[in-house]
Amino acid sequence: MPTPSPSNSPQYNVKPADYKDVFAARQSYTQHTDPCEQAAKASLSCMDRNDYNRDNCMDFFQAYRDCKKAWLEQRREDRRAGRPTPI
């Protein structure tokens, strides 16, 4: 499955990829497998474009935090509902 490039819009990166799909696509997953990888790459790309001026990339950092929060909540809900989670 090809990985799309990080978006120049932080809002695109707020929703995490379905973690089950992310884990299934990898031959082996570890604690470092991250459904919010695109949001992380987008924030680093923003830093590169802005000569590492953190203030210009705050929207990207917030999008990453929002993505991680949504991902963790998704996993909690799956566990509460008795659905299996990969990790």
MARVO-141732 format. One record per residue: chain; x, y, z of N, C-alpha, C, O, CB in turn; residue in three letters. Coordinates in steps of 0.02 Angstrom, whole numbers. Each point is the difference from the previous one (the first is absolute). Glycine has a CB too. Layout:
<unit: A neast: X nnorth: Y nup: Z caeast: X canorth: Y caup: Z ceast: X cnorth: Y cup: Z oeast: X onorth: Y oup: Z cbeast: X cbnorth: Y cbup: Z code: ALA>
...
// end
This chain:
<unit: A neast: 42 nnorth: -58 nup: 0 caeast: -42 canorth: 58 caup: 0 ceast: 44 cnorth: 62 cup: 0 oeast: 38 onorth: 9 oup: 48 cbeast: -130 cbnorth: -71 cbup: 12 code: MET>
<unit: A neast: 90 nnorth: 105 nup: -111 caeast: 42 canorth: 59 caup: -1 ceast: -21 cnorth: 49 cup: 53 oeast: -60 onorth: 9 oup: 14 cbeast: 80 cbnorth: -25 cbup: -136 code: PRO>
<unit: A neast: 29 nnorth: 49 nup: 152 caeast: -14 canorth: 48 caup: 52 ceast: -6 cnorth: 69 cup: -32 oeast: 46 onorth: 22 oup: -34 cbeast: 15 cbnorth: -92 cbup: 120 code: THR>
<unit: A neast: -117 nnorth: 105 nup: -74 caeast: -6 canorth: 67 caup: -28 ceast: 49 cnorth: 47 cup: 33 oeast: 20 onorth: -10 oup: 57 cbeast: -140 cbnorth: -11 cbup: -82 code: PRO>
<unit: A neast: 139 nnorth: 72 nup: -11 caeast: 47 canorth: 48 caup: 28 ceast: -35 cnorth: 44 cup: 51 oeast: -61 onorth: 9 oup: -3 cbeast: 128 cbnorth: -10 cbup: -104 code: SER>
<unit: A neast: -30 nnorth: 30 nup: 154 caeast: -30 canorth: 42 caup: 50 ceast: -33 cnorth: 60 cup: -32 oeast: 25 onorth: 29 oup: -49 cbeast: 61 cbnorth: -66 cbup: 132 code: PRO>
<unit: A neast: -142 nnorth: 55 nup: -56 caeast: -39 canorth: 56 caup: -28 ceast: 27 cnorth: 66 cup: 25 oeast: 30 onorth: 5 oup: 54 cbeast: -131 cbnorth: -78 cbup: -60 code: SER>
<unit: A neast: 91 nnorth: 124 nup: -35 caeast: 19 canorth: 68 caup: 21 ceast: -54 cnorth: 31 cup: 43 oeast: 8 onorth: 56 oup: 24 cbeast: 60 cbnorth: -43 cbup: -129 code: ASN>
<unit: A neast: -123 nnorth: -47 nup: 114 caeast: -55 canorth: 24 caup: 42 ceast: -3 cnorth: -41 cup: 64 oeast: -10 onorth: -61 oup: -4 cbeast: -54 cbnorth: 100 cbup: -98 code: SER>
<unit: A neast: 71 nnorth: -8 nup: 160 caeast: -1 canorth: -39 caup: 62 ceast: -67 cnorth: -35 cup: 12 oeast: -1 onorth: -53 oup: 30 cbeast: 84 cbnorth: 133 cbup: 17 code: PRO>
<unit: A neast: -138 nnorth: -52 nup: -70 caeast: -65 canorth: -29 caup: 11 ceast: -6 cnorth: -69 cup: -32 oeast: -38 onorth: -42 oup: 24 cbeast: -11 cbnorth: 157 cbup: -17 code: GLN>
<unit: A neast: 85 nnorth: -126 nup: -61 caeast: -1 canorth: -64 caup: -35 ceast: 27 cnorth: -56 cup: 44 oeast: -17 onorth: -58 oup: -8 cbeast: 29 cbnorth: 118 cbup: -101 code: TYR>
<unit: A neast: 31 nnorth: -43 nup: 156 caeast: 36 canorth: -49 caup: 40 ceast: -30 cnorth: -12 cup: 69 oeast: 30 onorth: -37 oup: 40 cbeast: 71 cbnorth: 71 cbup: -101 code: ASN>
<unit: A neast: -158 nnorth: -5 nup: 77 caeast: -28 canorth: -7 caup: 67 ceast: -29 cnorth: -69 cup: 11 oeast: 7 onorth: -28 oup: 55 cbeast: -32 cbnorth: 150 cbup: -55 code: VAL>
<unit: A neast: -7 nnorth: -151 nup: -50 caeast: -32 canorth: -66 caup: 9 ceast: 53 cnorth: -54 cup: -11 oeast: 32 onorth: -2 oup: -53 cbeast: -144 cbnorth: 48 cbup: 14 code: LYS>
<unit: A neast: 120 nnorth: -91 nup: 88 caeast: 50 canorth: -53 caup: -8 ceast: -24 cnorth: -52 cup: -51 oeast: -60 onorth: -9 oup: -11 cbeast: 98 cbnorth: 27 cbup: 129 code: PRO>
<unit: A neast: 10 nnorth: -50 nup: -149 caeast: -17 canorth: -57 caup: -42 ceast: -27 cnorth: -55 cup: 46 oeast: 18 onorth: -2 oup: 59 cbeast: 72 cbnorth: 32 cbup: -146 code: ALA>
<unit: A neast: -132 nnorth: -73 nup: 61 caeast: -25 canorth: -55 caup: 41 ceast: 59 cnorth: -42 cup: 22 oeast: 35 onorth: -30 oup: -42 cbeast: -148 cbnorth: 29 cbup: -19 code: ASP>
<unit: A neast: 125 nnorth: -1 nup: 125 caeast: 61 canorth: -33 caup: 24 ceast: 2 cnorth: -74 cup: -18 oeast: 54 onorth: -28 oup: -8 cbeast: -51 cbnorth: 110 cbup: 102 code: TYR>
<unit: A neast: -61 nnorth: -113 nup: -100 caeast: 0 canorth: -71 caup: -19 ceast: 27 cnorth: -8 cup: -71 oeast: 37 onorth: -47 oup: -15 cbeast: -135 cbnorth: 25 cbup: 91 code: LYS>
<unit: A neast: 79 nnorth: 68 nup: -121 caeast: 25 canorth: -3 caup: -69 ceast: 75 cnorth: 15 cup: -2 oeast: 37 onorth: -32 oup: -38 cbeast: -149 cbnorth: 68 cbup: -3 code: ASP>
<unit: A neast: 134 nnorth: 11 nup: 82 caeast: 71 canorth: 18 caup: 2 ceast: 41 cnorth: -60 cup: 23 oeast: 52 onorth: -16 oup: -29 cbeast: -80 cbnorth: 137 cbup: 52 code: VAL>
<unit: A neast: 5 nnorth: -154 nup: 30 caeast: 36 canorth: -57 caup: 26 ceast: -2 cnorth: -59 cup: -49 oeast: 50 onorth: -35 oup: -8 cbeast: -77 cbnorth: 72 cbup: 124 code: PHE>
<unit: A neast: -30 nnorth: -47 nup: -148 caeast: -7 canorth: -56 caup: -47 ceast: 44 cnorth: 10 cup: -62 oeast: 24 onorth: -49 oup: -29 cbeast: -140 cbnorth: 31 cbup: 69 code: ALA>
<unit: A neast: 128 nnorth: 80 nup: -60 caeast: 40 canorth: 15 caup: -59 ceast: 74 cnorth: -13 cup: 11 oeast: 38 onorth: -9 oup: -47 cbeast: -122 cbnorth: 93 cbup: 14 code: ALA>
<unit: A neast: 105 nnorth: -84 nup: 95 caeast: 71 canorth: -11 caup: 16 ceast: 11 cnorth: -75 cup: 9 oeast: -43 onorth: -35 oup: 26 cbeast: 53 cbnorth: 148 cbup: 29 code: ARG>
<unit: A neast: 47 nnorth: -136 nup: -76 caeast: 16 canorth: -71 caup: 9 ceast: 7 cnorth: -17 cup: 73 oeast: -19 onorth: -54 oup: 22 cbeast: 75 cbnorth: 52 cbup: -133 code: GLN>
<unit: A neast: -28 nnorth: 48 nup: 148 caeast: 2 canorth: -9 caup: 73 ceast: -10 cnorth: 69 cup: 31 oeast: 27 onorth: 50 oup: -25 cbeast: 51 cbnorth: -151 cbup: 17 code: SER>
<unit: A neast: -116 nnorth: 103 nup: 60 caeast: -11 canorth: 65 caup: 33 ceast: 33 cnorth: -1 cup: 68 oeast: 9 onorth: -52 oup: 31 cbeast: -117 cbnorth: 69 cbup: -94 code: TYR>
<unit: A neast: 124 nnorth: 42 nup: 85 caeast: 33 canorth: 8 caup: 65 ceast: -36 cnorth: 55 cup: 36 oeast: -49 onorth: 29 oup: -24 cbeast: 161 cbnorth: -68 cbup: -20 code: THR>
<unit: A neast: -88 nnorth: 54 nup: 103 caeast: -29 canorth: 56 caup: 37 ceast: 11 cnorth: 66 cup: -36 oeast: -30 onorth: 51 oup: 18 cbeast: 49 cbnorth: -114 cbup: 89 code: GLN>
<unit: A neast: 24 nnorth: 64 nup: -157 caeast: 15 canorth: 61 caup: -37 ceast: -43 cnorth: 9 cup: -62 oeast: 7 onorth: 51 oup: -34 cbeast: 108 cbnorth: -59 cbup: 77 code: HIS>
<unit: A neast: -160 nnorth: -39 nup: -58 caeast: -45 canorth: 7 caup: -56 ceast: -50 cnorth: 55 cup: 18 oeast: -30 onorth: -2 oup: 53 cbeast: 43 cbnorth: -121 cbup: -88 code: THR>
<unit: A neast: -21 nnorth: 172 nup: -10 caeast: -38 canorth: 59 caup: 17 ceast: -50 cnorth: 18 cup: -54 oeast: 20 onorth: 20 oup: -55 cbeast: 77 cbnorth: 20 cbup: 122 code: ASP>
<unit: A neast: -163 nnorth: -45 nup: -54 caeast: -50 canorth: 21 caup: -49 ceast: 1 cnorth: 75 cup: -14 oeast: -30 onorth: 23 oup: -48 cbeast: -39 cbnorth: -119 cbup: 85 code: PRO>
<unit: A neast: 103 nnorth: 134 nup: 4 caeast: 5 canorth: 72 caup: -10 ceast: 66 cnorth: 19 cup: -32 oeast: 23 onorth: 57 oup: 6 cbeast: -97 cbnorth: -39 cbup: 93 code: CYS>
<unit: A neast: 105 nnorth: -65 nup: -132 caeast: 65 canorth: 11 caup: -31 ceast: -2 cnorth: 58 cup: -50 oeast: 47 onorth: 39 oup: -4 cbeast: -21 cbnorth: -161 cbup: 20 code: GLU>
<unit: A neast: -80 nnorth: 127 nup: -54 caeast: -6 canorth: 54 caup: -49 ceast: 0 cnorth: 69 cup: 33 oeast: 30 onorth: 47 oup: -25 cbeast: -93 cbnorth: -124 cbup: -51 code: GLN>
<unit: A neast: 28 nnorth: 82 nup: 133 caeast: -1 canorth: 63 caup: 36 ceast: 69 cnorth: 17 cup: 27 oeast: 20 onorth: 59 oup: -1 cbeast: -140 cbnorth: -80 cbup: 33 code: ALA>
<unit: A neast: 157 nnorth: -29 nup: -9 caeast: 68 canorth: 12 caup: 24 ceast: 45 cnorth: 24 cup: -58 oeast: 38 onorth: 47 oup: 8 cbeast: -54 cbnorth: -135 cbup: 82 code: ALA>
<unit: A neast: 10 nnorth: 54 nup: -147 caeast: 40 canorth: 20 caup: -57 ceast: -18 cnorth: 71 cup: -24 oeast: 44 onorth: 38 oup: -20 cbeast: -34 cbnorth: -159 cbup: -14 code: LYS>
<unit: A neast: -74 nnorth: 137 nup: 36 caeast: -22 canorth: 66 caup: -21 ceast: 29 cnorth: 54 cup: 46 oeast: 19 onorth: 54 oup: -24 cbeast: -125 cbnorth: -104 cbup: -22 code: ALA>
<unit: A neast: 109 nnorth: 37 nup: 111 caeast: 27 canorth: 50 caup: 46 ceast: 75 cnorth: 9 cup: -12 oeast: 26 onorth: 56 oup: 3 cbeast: -115 cbnorth: -85 cbup: 82 code: SER>
<unit: A neast: 125 nnorth: -26 nup: -98 caeast: 71 canorth: 5 caup: -14 ceast: 12 cnorth: 36 cup: -67 oeast: 47 onorth: 39 oup: -7 cbeast: -26 cbnorth: -144 cbup: 73 code: LEU>
<unit: A neast: -63 nnorth: 91 nup: -114 caeast: 5 canorth: 33 caup: -65 ceast: -11 cnorth: 75 cup: 8 oeast: 34 onorth: 41 oup: -31 cbeast: -73 cbnorth: -146 cbup: -27 code: SER>
<unit: A neast: -9 nnorth: 123 nup: 100 caeast: -13 canorth: 71 caup: 13 ceast: 62 cnorth: 33 cup: 31 oeast: 18 onorth: 56 oup: -18 cbeast: -141 cbnorth: -80 cbup: 34 code: CYS>
<unit: A neast: 154 nnorth: -11 nup: 31 caeast: 60 canorth: 27 caup: 31 ceast: 55 cnorth: 11 cup: -52 oeast: 35 onorth: 51 oup: 1 cbeast: -64 cbnorth: -109 cbup: 107 code: MET>
<unit: A neast: 37 nnorth: 11 nup: -154 caeast: 49 canorth: 7 caup: -53 ceast: -15 cnorth: 62 cup: -44 oeast: 45 onorth: 39 oup: -16 cbeast: -28 cbnorth: -165 cbup: 16 code: ASP>
<unit: A neast: -80 nnorth: 133 nup: -18 caeast: -20 canorth: 57 caup: -44 ceast: 8 cnorth: 67 cup: 35 oeast: 11 onorth: 51 oup: -34 cbeast: -92 cbnorth: -127 cbup: -22 code: ARG>
<unit: A neast: 77 nnorth: 77 nup: 122 caeast: 1 canorth: 63 caup: 37 ceast: 65 cnorth: 11 cup: 39 oeast: 1 onorth: 35 oup: 51 cbeast: -124 cbnorth: -43 cbup: -42 code: ASN>
<unit: A neast: 177 nnorth: -23 nup: -32 caeast: 65 canorth: 8 caup: 32 ceast: -2 cnorth: -12 cup: 76 oeast: 31 onorth: 35 oup: 39 cbeast: -1 cbnorth: 46 cbup: -129 code: ASP>
<unit: A neast: -68 nnorth: -132 nup: 109 caeast: -6 canorth: -22 caup: 69 ceast: -26 cnorth: 53 cup: 48 oeast: 18 onorth: 3 oup: 59 cbeast: 75 cbnorth: -80 cbup: -83 code: TYR>
<unit: A neast: -136 nnorth: 120 nup: -3 caeast: -35 canorth: 49 caup: 41 ceast: -64 cnorth: -34 cup: 26 oeast: -49 onorth: -6 oup: -36 cbeast: 95 cbnorth: 106 cbup: -29 code: ASN>
<unit: A neast: -43 nnorth: -123 nup: 126 caeast: -55 canorth: -39 caup: 30 ceast: -66 cnorth: 37 cup: 0 oeast: -53 onorth: -30 oup: -9 cbeast: 138 cbnorth: -27 cbup: 80 code: ARG>
<unit: A neast: -83 nnorth: 122 nup: -61 caeast: -62 canorth: 39 caup: 3 ceast: -41 cnorth: -4 cup: -65 oeast: -61 onorth: 5 oup: 2 cbeast: 118 cbnorth: 72 cbup: 77 code: ASP>
<unit: A neast: -24 nnorth: -87 nup: -135 caeast: -36 canorth: -4 caup: -64 ceast: -34 cnorth: -68 cup: -10 oeast: -40 onorth: -8 oup: -47 cbeast: 122 cbnorth: 89 cbup: 0 code: ASN>
<unit: A neast: -67 nnorth: -129 nup: 89 caeast: -25 canorth: -68 caup: -11 ceast: -46 cnorth: -24 cup: 57 oeast: -14 onorth: -60 oup: 5 cbeast: 118 cbnorth: 36 cbup: -69 code: CYS>
<unit: A neast: -126 nnorth: 69 nup: 106 caeast: -41 canorth: -20 caup: 57 ceast: -64 cnorth: -37 cup: -21 oeast: -22 onorth: -45 oup: 35 cbeast: 68 cbnorth: 142 cbup: 27 code: MET>
<unit: A neast: -76 nnorth: -78 nup: -118 caeast: -60 canorth: -34 caup: -24 ceast: 15 cnorth: -73 cup: -16 oeast: -41 onorth: -44 oup: 13 cbeast: -3 cbnorth: 153 cbup: -59 code: ASP>
<unit: A neast: 102 nnorth: -122 nup: 18 caeast: 20 canorth: -69 caup: -16 ceast: 12 cnorth: -41 cup: 63 oeast: -18 onorth: -58 oup: 4 cbeast: 69 cbnorth: 98 cbup: -112 code: PHE>
<unit: A neast: -20 nnorth: -9 nup: 158 caeast: 12 canorth: -34 caup: 63 ceast: -66 cnorth: -16 cup: 35 oeast: -9 onorth: -55 oup: 27 cbeast: 120 cbnorth: 113 cbup: -16 code: PHE>
<unit: A neast: -158 nnorth: -11 nup: -13 caeast: -65 canorth: -12 caup: 30 ceast: -37 cnorth: -55 cup: -38 oeast: -34 onorth: -41 oup: 31 cbeast: 29 cbnorth: 161 cbup: 8 code: GLN>
<unit: A neast: 10 nnorth: -121 nup: -104 caeast: -32 canorth: -53 caup: -40 ceast: 27 cnorth: -68 cup: 20 oeast: -37 onorth: -49 oup: 5 cbeast: 20 cbnorth: 129 cbup: -101 code: ALA>
<unit: A neast: 83 nnorth: -85 nup: 108 caeast: 30 canorth: -63 caup: 22 ceast: -27 cnorth: -20 cup: 68 oeast: -17 onorth: -58 oup: 11 cbeast: 121 cbnorth: 84 cbup: -78 code: TYR>
<unit: A neast: -107 nnorth: 22 nup: 113 caeast: -26 canorth: -16 caup: 67 ceast: -73 cnorth: -22 cup: -4 oeast: -20 onorth: -47 oup: 35 cbeast: 100 cbnorth: 131 cbup: 15 code: ARG>
<unit: A neast: -119 nnorth: -51 nup: -92 caeast: -71 canorth: -19 caup: -8 ceast: -6 cnorth: -69 cup: -30 oeast: -43 onorth: -39 oup: 20 cbeast: 13 cbnorth: 159 cbup: -34 code: ASP>
<unit: A neast: 73 nnorth: -136 nup: -34 caeast: 0 canorth: -65 caup: -31 ceast: 16 cnorth: -54 cup: 52 oeast: -35 onorth: -51 oup: 3 cbeast: 70 cbnorth: 103 cbup: -113 code: CYS>
<unit: A neast: 17 nnorth: -42 nup: 149 caeast: 19 canorth: -49 caup: 51 ceast: -56 cnorth: -10 cup: 51 oeast: -13 onorth: -56 oup: 22 cbeast: 134 cbnorth: 88 cbup: -38 code: LYS>
<unit: A neast: -153 nnorth: 22 nup: 35 caeast: -55 canorth: -4 caup: 48 ceast: -57 cnorth: -41 cup: -29 oeast: -28 onorth: -43 oup: 34 cbeast: 60 cbnorth: 155 cbup: 14 code: LYS>
<unit: A neast: -50 nnorth: -100 nup: -111 caeast: -53 canorth: -37 caup: -33 ceast: 18 cnorth: -74 cup: -7 oeast: -42 onorth: -43 oup: 10 cbeast: 9 cbnorth: 147 cbup: -73 code: ALA>
<unit: A neast: 96 nnorth: -118 nup: 47 caeast: 23 canorth: -69 caup: -7 ceast: -6 cnorth: -37 cup: 67 oeast: -26 onorth: -56 oup: 2 cbeast: 104 cbnorth: 91 cbup: -95 code: TRP>
<unit: A neast: -53 nnorth: -5 nup: 145 caeast: -2 canorth: -32 caup: 66 ceast: -72 cnorth: -11 cup: 23 oeast: -16 onorth: -51 oup: 30 cbeast: 126 cbnorth: 103 cbup: -1 code: LEU>
<unit: A neast: -154 nnorth: -4 nup: -43 caeast: -70 canorth: -7 caup: 17 ceast: -32 cnorth: -57 cup: -40 oeast: -41 onorth: -38 oup: 27 cbeast: 35 cbnorth: 161 cbup: 1 code: GLU>
<unit: A neast: 24 nnorth: -129 nup: -91 caeast: -25 canorth: -54 caup: -42 ceast: 20 cnorth: -68 cup: 29 oeast: -41 onorth: -46 oup: 4 cbeast: 47 cbnorth: 121 cbup: -106 code: GLN>
<unit: A neast: 56 nnorth: -81 nup: 123 caeast: 24 canorth: -63 caup: 30 ceast: -36 cnorth: -14 cup: 66 oeast: -19 onorth: -57 oup: 13 cbeast: 131 cbnorth: 74 cbup: -67 code: ARG>
<unit: A neast: -122 nnorth: 35 nup: 96 caeast: -37 canorth: -10 caup: 63 ceast: -71 cnorth: -25 cup: -13 oeast: -23 onorth: -47 oup: 33 cbeast: 92 cbnorth: 138 cbup: 20 code: ARG>
<unit: A neast: -102 nnorth: -60 nup: -100 caeast: -69 canorth: -20 caup: -17 ceast: -2 cnorth: -73 cup: -24 oeast: -45 onorth: -37 oup: 18 cbeast: 18 cbnorth: 156 cbup: -46 code: GLU>
<unit: A neast: 76 nnorth: -138 nup: -13 caeast: 2 canorth: -69 caup: -24 ceast: 10 cnorth: -48 cup: 59 oeast: -33 onorth: -53 oup: 2 cbeast: 80 cbnorth: 93 cbup: -112 code: ASP>
<unit: A neast: -4 nnorth: -23 nup: 156 caeast: 11 canorth: -44 caup: 57 ceast: -62 cnorth: -5 cup: 43 oeast: -19 onorth: -54 oup: 23 cbeast: 141 cbnorth: 84 cbup: -24 code: ARG>
<unit: A neast: -155 nnorth: 28 nup: 13 caeast: -61 canorth: 0 caup: 41 ceast: -55 cnorth: -43 cup: -32 oeast: -38 onorth: -33 oup: 35 cbeast: 67 cbnorth: 148 cbup: 6 code: ARG>
<unit: A neast: -32 nnorth: -113 nup: -107 caeast: -51 canorth: -38 caup: -37 ceast: 20 cnorth: -73 cup: -10 oeast: -39 onorth: -39 oup: -27 cbeast: 6 cbnorth: 144 cbup: -32 code: ALA>
<unit: A neast: 92 nnorth: -124 nup: 81 caeast: 23 canorth: -69 caup: -5 ceast: 27 cnorth: -18 cup: -69 oeast: 10 onorth: -58 oup: -15 cbeast: -93 cbnorth: 30 cbup: 100 code: GLY>
<unit: A neast: 95 nnorth: 79 nup: -127 caeast: 29 canorth: -14 caup: -66 ceast: 75 cnorth: -8 cup: 9 oeast: 32 onorth: 34 oup: 40 cbeast: -124 cbnorth: 32 cbup: -100 code: ARG>
<unit: A neast: 121 nnorth: -113 nup: 22 caeast: 72 canorth: -11 caup: 7 ceast: 40 cnorth: 60 cup: -26 oeast: -18 onorth: 31 oup: -50 cbeast: -1 cbnorth: -154 cbup: 39 code: PRO>
<unit: A neast: 74 nnorth: 139 nup: 44 caeast: 46 canorth: 52 caup: -22 ceast: 68 cnorth: -32 cup: -12 oeast: 21 onorth: -42 oup: 40 cbeast: -85 cbnorth: 133 cbup: 23 code: THR>
<unit: A neast: 98 nnorth: -71 nup: -116 caeast: 65 canorth: -31 caup: -16 ceast: 51 cnorth: 8 cup: 55 oeast: 39 onorth: -46 oup: 14 cbeast: -63 cbnorth: 67 cbup: -133 code: PRO>
<unit: A neast: 25 nnorth: 37 nup: 151 caeast: 51 canorth: 13 caup: 52 ceast: -35 cnorth: 24 cup: 62 oeast: 33 onorth: 14 oup: 50 cbeast: 55 cbnorth: 13 cbup: -136 code: ILE>
// end
